[in-house]
Amino acid sequence: MSKGHGVSSNTHTQHQRDDYANQCNPNNSAHAANNDNHANQCNPNNDNYQGDK
């Protein structure tokens, strides 16, 4: 039985496993871009702020 950590090589392709690993990798450009975007959405001084308008 799975412990809920990661993805299984029995049910996922190498590409899917790589994508999953990169979601939480701070050295990955997509991960950094996602964090930057989230920070911008939460910053009322940013043009991309998603607060009440």
C-alpha positions in Angstrom: 0.0 0.0 0.0 1.2 3.5 -0.9 2.2 5.9 1.9 1.1 8.9 -0.2 4.6 10.1 -1.1 5.5 10.8 -4.7 4.3 8.9 -7.7 4.7 5.3 -8.6 6.9 4.2 -11.5 4.4 1.4 -12.0 1.6 3.8 -12.9 3.4 6.9 -14.2 5.8 7.6 -17.1 9.2 9.0 -16.6 8.0 12.4 -17.9 5.1 12.4 -15.4 7.5 11.6 -12.6 9.9 14.4 -13.7 7.0 16.9 -13.8 6.0 15.9 -10.3 9.5 16.2 -8.9 9.9 19.7 -10.5 6.8 21.0 -8.9 8.6 21.2 -5.6 12.1 21.9 -6.8 13.2 25.4 -6.0 15.9 25.2 -8.6 13.3 24.7 -11.4 12.4 27.8 -13.4 8.7 26.9 -13.6 8.6 26.5 -9.8 10.2 29.9 -9.3 7.9 31.5 -11.8 4.9 30.1 -10.0 6.1 31.4 -6.7 6.8 34.8 -8.2 3.3 34.9 -9.7 1.7 33.9 -6.5 3.6 36.6 -4.6 2.6 39.2 -7.1 -1.1 38.2 -6.8 -0.9 38.7 -3.0 0.9 42.0 -3.2 -1.4 45.1 -3.2 1.4 47.2 -4.7 1.7 45.0 -7.8 -0.3 45.4 -11.0 -1.3 41.8 -10.9 -2.8 42.0 -7.4 -6.0 39.9 -7.2 -7.6 41.5 -4.2 -11.1 43.0 -4.1 -11.6 45.5 -6.9 
